[in-house]
Amino acid sequence: MNYEVDDVIEFKNGSYLVLDIIKKDENVYLYLINNDEFKDDIAITKVSNNNGNVEYSFINNEEEFNYILNKLFLNFKDDIISLATNE
């Protein structure tokens, strides 16, 4: 399945907006935020294609999770610096 930033997907019984997509090896990871204006939960999820069925799962491997988290920080570093320096 192909994902784009700003896509809205159904995940965890809710509607989520895709903020970032990270690809590593043959895996796809999504950084999501709840699309409901009254909820503010976020998720980083691993997407697997299991015989044509898309499955979303948690990242159970600490090394894998740290890689994805670091990649997210790099992808959003300009926004983080701007927020930290009040620009």
N, C-alpha and C positions, 0 to 999 in steps of 0.2 A: 504494500500500500504506500502511496506517495503522500507525504504531508508537506504543507507549506506553512510558513509563519502566518498567523492570523486566521488559520483554519479553526473551525469550531467542531469538536468531536464529543461524542458521548463516552464518558469514562466515570467509573465509580458512581453510577446512578445520578450523574449530573452532566451538565454541559460545560466543557472546558475550552478555553482559548489557547492555542499553541503559540507560545512566546519564542521558543527556540527549538531547533532540531540539531541533534549531534549524531554523527555517524562515526562508528569505530569498528573496524574490521567489517563484519557483515551484520552488525547490530545497529539498530536505530533507537535513540532515546529522545523523549519529548519532555520539554519543560513547559508545564501547563499551569494556568490559573483559572479558578472557577469563573465562568462567564456570567454568573448571577451577581448583580450589583450589590446585593446584601450579604454575600459570602466572600471571604477573602482567602480561602484555602488554595494552596499550590501543591504541585506534585511533580516529581521527576520519575518518569516511568519508562520501562524498557518495552519495546514493541517486538513481538515475535510473530512470525507467520507459520502457523502449524497446519500444514496441509490445506492452505487456503483460508483458514480461520485466523483472524487477527486476535492476538491475546496480549493484554497489558499486564505487566508484572512488576513487582518491586525489584530493586537491585540488591541482591543478597551478598554480593562480593564486595568487601570493603575497598580493595584496590580499584575495582571497576567503578564504584561509586565516587571515590576520590578523584579519579580521572575525569569523570563527567562533571563533577562539581567545579574542578579547576578550569575545565573548558568553558563552563558557563561564566565564571568570573572573567576569563579572558575575552569572551564574546561581548560582555557587558561592561568592560573596564572603563570605557569613556563615560558611561552613565554613572557608574559607581564613583569615579573621581569627581565628576560634576556635582553629584549629590553630597559628597564628603566636603567639598570646598565651597558649597553654596553658590555655584555659578549658574 
